[in-house]
Structure formats: structure tokens, C-alpha cells
Amino acid sequence: MAIVSVLVTAGLAAGIGVGVVIALAGITGRTLFEGSRRRHSGGSPSLGRATTAALAALLVLAATRWLAAGLLVAAAVWAVPRLLGGKSARDAAIARTEAIAAWTEMVRDSIVAASGLEEAIAATGPVAPAPIAPEVRALVRRLDHLSLPEALVAFGGEVRHPSADLVVASLVIAARMEASDLSSLLSRLADAIRDDARMRVRVEVGRTRVRTAAKVIVGVVAATVVLLAVTNQDYLTAYDGPFGQVMLAVAGGFFVLGGWLLDRMATVQLPERFNARTAAMTETAPW
């Protein structure tokens, strides 16, 4: 009967959590799981992830009646996918950087055969690297009704990458001032961007061991807690009281702090973008 009572309580708590999330979505006008469909967004985590974390916390709270455990589980569900996963996102970022370098080389090579910079850029539309192909095709379409500098600035705003800003600034200056050695400049830019991509690959290789160790630690701790909860609940009775909850929160806090430090270490700090500077140059340049 105790197990049935816990399951019923957990089900009711889950239903309440789902209702609260749906109500908040209706009040704020947001779509459930909206964040997972955003591309290259740097905003807050998706509402779906927040829903999962809230439901997990309510289930653990209903099963154990430990407030600290519920909060720690919510934090784990929220942070662990970002901390231990995200390989596809990191690989996509590296591929996007390499694609910018490849497109820069395409523009450089097309300048030799084309009659002008605008024609050279238009020639790269059908063969643009896949990670930035939609942005390049949009750039080519804009050339039909916008000036080349304006189209390039819009392209940089869509790509949202510091390396792309370098290329955009160079091409805007070349379009305005008739650069005499643009091919050489683009070659140096492409080499620098490829060096950036290679640096990211080396960083990822170096951090693989740390991520593997973190996965093992998290897995062992989670398996131990579940095993004790199933086979030896008396061992966990020390956490039932207020002092036990404080100790559980302190122990969990060390894990949270370690996870935060690991995530901070794994984050690649991109240089500051200067697209606003490029846009200002396009609007106010006297040439």
C-alpha cells in the first residue's frame, strides 16, 4: 500500500506540474518545446527542458519527501545534458567555422574568373558549404535588390560568427574602395579561420577525457543512490531530518559547483563580434 500511495502521489504531482507548465505557456504566449527548434540561439534553455526538470523534481519530492533531493534532481536534469552532451552542437560549430573558411576561398577563387566581386559572390551560391548554404543563398538573392555592402552586412548578421564578420568587413571595404590585393587578403583570412577550427578540434580532444571521467562519476553516484533507495532504505534515513537535508544540500552543492566549473572550462569564448561596427561603416562611410 505504501508503494501504491507513493505512485499515486507522484502521479498527482506530475499532473500538477504539467498543468502549471501549460498554464505558464498560455500566459506567456510561448510554445511548448519552442527552444528546441531554434537554430544557433544563445538564449535560455527550452521550455521542454524546464518542464522535464520540474516534473523530475516533483516526482522525487513525492517519492522521498526530501526537498533538497528534489532541487538537486531538477538541477541535474537541467544541467547534465548540457554538461555531458552537446557533442553535436560542438561539432556543428567547428563545421560552421570551417565552412566560412571554405566559402572565403570560393569567393577568392571566383574573383579571378568573374568580372567583379558581386558576380564572384553570386557564383558561390550553388556550391556554398552546407553549414552556411542557406545564408549564402539568401545573400545572393539580396544582391538583386540591395547594394553589395548592405547585402554583406545582412549576411554577417545571419551567420552570427566572428570569423564571418572579418570576411564581411573585408568584402565591404573592397566593394567600397576597390581593394587591390583582395585575393591575398582572403587567403590569409581563410588560413586564420581554419587555424581557429583546428584549435577547437584540439581543445575538444583534450577535454574528452574530462567529460568521460565526469560521465563515470555521475553514473556511479546515480546508480548508487538508486541501489540504496531500492535495497537499503534504512541507510538513507539519516537524511530524513532537517540536519540531514542540510548535509544532502551541501554534498549536492559540491556536485553543482563542480559541474559549473566543468561547464565553464568547456565553453569556448568567442571573440567579440564587430558586426555593429561593420554596419556603421556601411551607413556612414564617405567613399
Backbone torsions as a table, in degrees:
resi	resn	phi	psi	omega
1	MET	NA	-34.1	179.4
2	ALA	-63.3	-41.1	179.5
3	ILE	-65.0	-41.8	178.3
4	VAL	-62.2	-41.2	179.3
5	SER	-62.2	-42.0	179.1
6	VAL	-64.4	-42.7	-179.7
7	LEU	-63.9	-41.6	178.5
8	VAL	-63.6	-44.2	178.9
9	THR	-62.0	-42.4	178.9
10	ALA	-63.7	-40.9	178.1
11	GLY	-63.3	-42.2	177.4
12	LEU	-64.0	-41.9	178.7
13	ALA	-62.8	-41.5	177.9
14	ALA	-62.5	-41.9	178.1
15	GLY	-62.4	-41.7	177.5
16	ILE	-62.3	-42.2	179.3
17	GLY	-61.8	-44.4	178.4
18	VAL	-62.3	-41.4	178.8
19	GLY	-62.3	-41.2	179.2
20	VAL	-64.6	-42.7	-179.9
21	VAL	-64.0	-43.7	179.3
22	ILE	-63.5	-40.9	178.9
23	ALA	-63.3	-43.4	178.3
24	LEU	-63.4	-39.1	178.0
25	ALA	-62.9	-40.0	178.4
26	GLY	-67.6	-38.7	-178.6
27	ILE	-68.8	-42.8	-177.0
28	THR	-84.3	-11.7	-179.7
29	GLY	76.1	18.4	179.6
30	ARG	-94.8	152.1	178.7
31	THR	-92.4	136.9	177.5
32	LEU	-60.7	138.9	-178.7
33	PHE	61.2	25.5	179.9
34	GLU	-64.2	-38.4	-174.9
35	GLY	-63.8	-28.8	-177.6
36	SER	-70.9	-15.4	-179.1
37	ARG	-97.0	-2.9	-179.8
38	ARG	-77.1	142.1	179.8
39	ARG	-105.0	128.7	174.9
40	HIS	55.4	33.9	-178.6
41	SER	-84.3	146.5	174.2
42	GLY	-109.9	20.7	-175.3
43	GLY	-86.2	-159.7	-175.7
44	SER	-73.0	160.5	178.0
45	PRO	-61.0	160.6	-174.3
46	SER	-67.8	155.3	177.2
47	LEU	-64.3	-29.4	177.4
48	GLY	-62.9	-41.3	178.0
49	ARG	-66.5	-39.3	176.8
50	ALA	-64.0	-38.3	177.8
51	THR	-62.9	-44.6	179.5
52	THR	-62.6	-42.6	179.4
53	ALA	-63.6	-42.4	179.8
54	ALA	-65.2	-42.6	179.2
55	LEU	-65.3	-41.2	178.3
56	ALA	-62.7	-41.8	178.9
57	ALA	-63.5	-42.0	179.7
58	LEU	-65.6	-39.5	178.8
59	LEU	-64.2	-46.0	179.3
60	VAL	-65.9	-39.7	178.5
61	LEU	-63.7	-39.6	179.2
62	ALA	-70.1	-35.2	-177.1
63	ALA	-78.8	-35.4	-174.2
64	THR	-110.7	-21.1	-173.7
65	ARG	59.8	29.4	175.7
66	TRP	-106.9	112.0	-180.0
67	LEU	-63.8	-41.7	-179.6
68	ALA	-62.4	-39.8	179.5
69	ALA	-64.9	-41.2	178.4
70	GLY	-61.3	-43.3	179.8
71	LEU	-67.1	-39.3	179.8
72	LEU	-67.4	-39.1	178.0
73	VAL	-65.8	-40.5	177.4
74	ALA	-60.8	-43.7	178.7
75	ALA	-63.9	-38.5	-179.6
76	ALA	-66.6	-45.6	-179.8
77	VAL	-63.3	-35.1	179.9
78	TRP	-70.5	-42.2	-168.1
79	ALA	-98.9	-30.6	-172.6
80	VAL	-60.4	-43.1	178.1
81	PRO	-58.1	-38.3	178.4
82	ARG	-72.9	-37.7	-174.8
83	LEU	-73.2	-46.0	-174.0
84	LEU	-101.5	-13.9	179.6
85	GLY	-107.4	-144.7	176.4
86	GLY	78.2	11.3	-179.3
87	LYS	-62.6	-39.3	180.0
88	SER	-63.5	-38.2	179.0
89	ALA	-67.2	-40.4	178.5
90	ARG	-66.6	-41.4	177.5
91	ASP	-63.7	-38.3	178.9
92	ALA	-65.1	-37.8	178.6
93	ALA	-64.9	-40.9	177.9
94	ILE	-65.9	-43.2	179.3
95	ALA	-63.4	-35.3	179.4
96	ARG	-67.6	-39.8	177.4
97	THR	-63.4	-45.1	178.6
98	GLU	-64.7	-34.1	178.9
99	ALA	-66.1	-36.7	177.8
100	ILE	-64.0	-41.0	177.4
101	ALA	-63.9	-42.8	179.9
102	ALA	-64.2	-41.5	179.6
103	TRP	-65.6	-37.5	176.9
104	THR	-60.2	-41.3	177.7
105	GLU	-67.6	-35.5	176.6
106	MET	-62.3	-44.2	178.4
107	VAL	-62.3	-42.8	178.7
108	ARG	-59.7	-46.0	-178.3
109	ASP	-69.7	-32.9	-179.0
110	SER	-73.1	-24.5	-179.5
111	ILE	-61.4	-34.6	-178.1
112	VAL	-64.8	-40.0	-175.7
113	ALA	-91.3	-21.8	-176.3
114	ALA	-89.1	166.0	-178.8
115	SER	-89.3	-5.0	-179.9
116	GLY	-171.6	170.9	-177.9
117	LEU	-64.9	-41.1	-179.4
118	GLU	-62.5	-42.3	178.4
119	GLU	-66.5	-34.8	178.6
120	ALA	-65.1	-41.8	178.7
121	ILE	-67.0	-42.1	179.4
122	ALA	-61.3	-32.9	-178.8
123	ALA	-68.9	-20.9	-179.8
124	THR	-83.8	-10.0	-177.1
125	GLY	-55.8	-51.0	-176.7
126	PRO	-71.6	-19.2	-173.9
127	VAL	-118.5	17.1	-178.3
128	ALA	-63.6	146.5	177.9
129	PRO	-58.2	142.8	-172.5
130	ALA	-55.2	-42.3	-176.6
131	PRO	-61.0	-26.9	179.0
132	ILE	-121.3	15.4	-178.5
133	ALA	-59.3	-43.9	179.1
134	PRO	-59.9	-39.9	-179.4
135	GLU	-68.8	-39.1	179.0
136	VAL	-66.5	-42.5	178.6
137	ARG	-63.9	-37.3	176.3
138	ALA	-65.0	-37.6	176.4
139	LEU	-61.2	-44.0	-179.9
140	VAL	-63.5	-40.2	178.5
141	ARG	-65.2	-36.9	-179.4
142	ARG	-66.7	-25.6	-179.6
143	LEU	-63.1	-17.6	179.4
144	ASP	-74.0	-24.1	-175.6
145	HIS	-135.0	1.7	176.4
146	LEU	-126.5	158.7	173.0
147	SER	-70.1	159.6	-177.4
148	LEU	-60.3	-45.9	178.7
149	PRO	-60.4	-41.4	179.4
150	GLU	-64.7	-41.4	178.8
151	ALA	-65.3	-38.0	179.4
152	LEU	-67.4	-40.8	178.1
153	VAL	-63.0	-41.6	176.6
154	ALA	-63.6	-37.4	177.2
155	PHE	-62.0	-45.3	177.7
156	GLY	-62.2	-36.1	177.4
157	GLY	-66.6	-31.5	178.6
158	GLU	-76.9	-41.5	-178.6
159	VAL	-69.6	-38.0	176.0
160	ARG	54.5	57.0	-179.9
161	HIS	-142.2	134.9	-178.8
162	PRO	-58.5	-37.3	179.3
163	SER	-65.6	-39.4	176.7
164	ALA	-63.9	-33.8	177.6
165	ASP	-63.0	-37.7	177.1
166	LEU	-61.5	-45.8	-179.8
167	VAL	-64.9	-43.8	-179.7
168	VAL	-61.2	-45.1	-179.8
169	ALA	-61.3	-41.3	179.6
170	SER	-64.6	-43.6	-178.7
171	LEU	-69.6	-35.9	177.5
172	VAL	-63.9	-44.8	178.2
173	ILE	-62.7	-41.0	179.1
174	ALA	-64.4	-38.3	179.6
175	ALA	-66.9	-31.9	-177.9
176	ARG	-86.3	-34.8	-168.4
177	MET	-116.3	3.6	179.0
178	GLU	58.8	63.3	-178.3
179	ALA	-59.4	136.0	-175.0
180	SER	-84.0	-25.4	-175.8
181	ASP	-129.5	51.1	-176.2
182	LEU	-66.7	-37.1	-178.5
183	SER	-60.7	-42.7	178.8
184	SER	-65.9	-40.7	178.5
185	LEU	-62.7	-45.1	179.2
186	LEU	-63.8	-35.4	177.3
187	SER	-62.8	-44.6	179.5
188	ARG	-66.0	-38.6	177.5
189	LEU	-63.6	-44.3	179.9
190	ALA	-61.3	-41.2	178.6
191	ASP	-63.5	-42.5	-179.7
192	ALA	-65.0	-40.2	-180.0
193	ILE	-67.1	-39.4	177.0
194	ARG	-65.5	-36.9	175.7
195	ASP	-61.7	-38.3	177.0
196	ASP	-62.8	-42.8	178.8
197	ALA	-64.8	-41.1	178.2
198	ARG	-64.8	-37.0	176.9
199	MET	-61.9	-41.3	178.8
200	ARG	-64.5	-38.5	177.9
201	VAL	-62.7	-43.9	179.2
202	ARG	-63.7	-39.0	178.6
203	VAL	-64.0	-43.5	179.7
204	GLU	-63.2	-39.9	177.9
205	VAL	-63.4	-41.6	179.9
206	GLY	-66.8	-27.9	-177.6
207	ARG	-92.0	-6.4	-179.7
208	THR	-61.3	-41.2	180.0
209	ARG	-62.9	-40.0	179.1
210	VAL	-65.5	-42.6	179.7
211	ARG	-65.4	-38.6	178.1
212	THR	-62.9	-44.3	177.7
213	ALA	-61.9	-40.0	179.0
214	ALA	-64.7	-40.5	178.0
215	LYS	-62.6	-41.2	179.1
216	VAL	-64.1	-43.9	-179.2
217	ILE	-63.1	-47.6	-179.8
218	VAL	-62.8	-42.3	179.7
219	GLY	-63.5	-43.3	-179.7
220	VAL	-65.2	-44.2	179.9
221	VAL	-62.9	-46.5	-179.6
222	ALA	-63.6	-43.4	179.6
223	ALA	-63.9	-38.3	179.4
224	THR	-65.0	-44.3	-179.9
225	VAL	-62.9	-45.2	179.8
226	VAL	-63.6	-41.5	-179.7
227	LEU	-63.5	-43.2	178.6
228	LEU	-66.3	-38.9	179.9
229	ALA	-64.5	-30.0	-177.9
230	VAL	-87.6	-40.8	-170.5
231	THR	-102.8	-24.7	-174.5
232	ASN	-147.4	72.0	-178.1
233	GLN	-67.0	-26.2	179.8
234	ASP	-62.2	-28.9	-179.8
235	TYR	-65.0	-26.7	-176.6
236	LEU	-96.1	1.1	-179.2
237	THR	-65.0	-19.2	179.6
238	ALA	-63.4	-19.8	-179.1
239	TYR	-92.6	4.8	-176.8
240	ASP	-72.4	-34.3	-176.4
241	GLY	-82.0	173.7	179.7
242	PRO	-60.1	-42.3	179.8
243	PHE	-63.6	-39.9	177.9
244	GLY	-63.8	-37.4	177.4
245	GLN	-65.8	-37.9	177.2
246	VAL	-64.2	-43.6	179.4
247	MET	-64.7	-38.4	177.7
248	LEU	-64.7	-40.8	178.5
249	ALA	-65.0	-38.3	179.1
250	VAL	-65.7	-46.8	179.3
251	ALA	-61.8	-43.5	177.4
252	GLY	-65.6	-32.5	178.4
253	GLY	-62.4	-35.3	176.4
254	PHE	-63.9	-39.4	177.4
255	PHE	-65.2	-42.1	179.3
256	VAL	-62.4	-43.8	178.8
257	LEU	-62.5	-43.8	178.1
258	GLY	-62.8	-40.0	177.3
259	GLY	-64.6	-40.0	178.6
260	TRP	-64.1	-42.6	178.6
261	LEU	-65.2	-39.5	178.8
262	LEU	-64.9	-42.1	178.8
263	ASP	-65.5	-38.9	178.9
264	ARG	-65.7	-38.1	178.8
265	MET	-67.2	-33.9	-175.2
266	ALA	-82.9	-9.1	-177.0
267	THR	-84.2	125.4	176.7
268	VAL	-84.8	120.0	-179.8
269	GLN	-83.8	109.2	178.0
270	LEU	-76.1	147.5	175.6
271	PRO	-64.1	157.7	-178.1
272	GLU	-64.2	133.7	178.0
273	ARG	-75.4	149.3	177.7
274	PHE	-123.5	36.3	178.6
275	ASN	-64.1	-32.6	178.4
276	ALA	-64.8	-36.8	177.5
277	ARG	-64.9	-39.3	178.7
278	THR	-65.2	-42.3	179.1
279	ALA	-63.3	-41.5	179.0
280	ALA	-63.6	-38.1	178.4
281	MET	-62.6	-39.3	-179.0
282	THR	-67.0	-36.0	-174.4
283	GLU	-80.3	-32.5	-170.2
284	THR	-113.5	-4.4	-177.0
285	ALA	-60.5	134.8	-176.7
286	PRO	-82.2	-11.5	-175.4
287	TRP	-83.8	NA	NA
